[in-house]
Amino acid sequence: MATMTIEEQLFASFSGKGVLLDSNLLLVFLSGLLGARLFQRFKRVSEYTLEDYDLLVRVLGSFTELVTTPHILTEVSNLANSLPESYKRDWYSNLATLIASQRAPVGLRERWTSAVDLAKMPEFLAFGITDAALTQLSSEALVITEDYRLSGSLRSQGVPVLNFGDLRKLRQLL
C-alpha cells in the first residue's frame, strides 16, 4: 500500500468538514462560474485556468461548509472592481448568491473577529488583517491558500494547510 502524502492526509482528515479559501482562490471560484473566457479577460485570475476552477469545485464538494470572514469577502469584492464591465453584474450576483446560500456547493459560514483582536496577533504584522483573520480560524477549517509564504508560516506553527500549487499535483485524486 502506498504511503499518503501530507496533502492527501490533510485532505482525507478534513473531508466532510470545513474549508477556508484565501481571497485569491475565492476570487477564482467565483470567476469560474462565469466561464473560461473570464480567465483570459480578468487580470486578477489570468494565471489560473478553467481546470483550476474545476479543481476548486471538486475540492469544495468534499467539504460541508465554506468558512470565510468579512475581511476575505471584502477583499474579494474589492478585487472584483477591476472586472471587465460586461461581467460585473453577473459576478456580483454570484457573490451575493454565495453569501446568501446555504449550499453553493457547500454551506457558507461567515465568522467575524474584531479588528482590535486581529491587530494583536503576530500574523497581523506579517500578513495584514485578512490573513490574520484566516489564521485565527485555521483551527476550525482546513485552510487552502495559494500563498506559499502564508502556508509555510502556518505549517511551521503546526496548522493544517494546503497550498493550491501542491493541490494541483493531487488533481488526479480528486
HELIX and SHEET records of a PDB file:
HELIX    1   1 ILE A    6  PHE A   14  1                                   9    
HELIX    2   2 SER A   23  GLY A   32  1                                  10    
HELIX    3   3 ALA A   36  ARG A   41  1                                   6    
HELIX    4   4 LYS A   43  VAL A   45  5                                   3    
HELIX    5   5 LEU A   50  LEU A   60  1                                  11    
HELIX    6   6 PRO A   70  LEU A   79  1                                  10    
HELIX    7   7 ALA A   80  SER A   82  5                                   3    
HELIX    8   8 GLU A   85  ALA A  100  1                                  16    
HELIX    9   9 ALA A  115  ALA A  119  1                                   5    
HELIX   10  10 PRO A  122  PHE A  127  1                                   6    
HELIX   11  11 ILE A  129  GLN A  136  1                                   8    
HELIX   12  12 TYR A  148  SER A  156  1                                   9    
HELIX   13  13 PHE A  164  LYS A  169  1                                   6    
HELIX   14  14 ARG A  171  LEU A  173  5                                   3    
SHEET    1   A 5 GLY A 107  GLU A 110  0                                        
SHEET    2   A 5 GLU A  65  THR A  68  1                                        
SHEET    3   A 5 GLY A  18  LEU A  21  1                                        
SHEET    4   A 5 LEU A 142  THR A 145  1                                        
SHEET    5   A 5 VAL A 161  ASN A 163  1                                        
END                                                                             
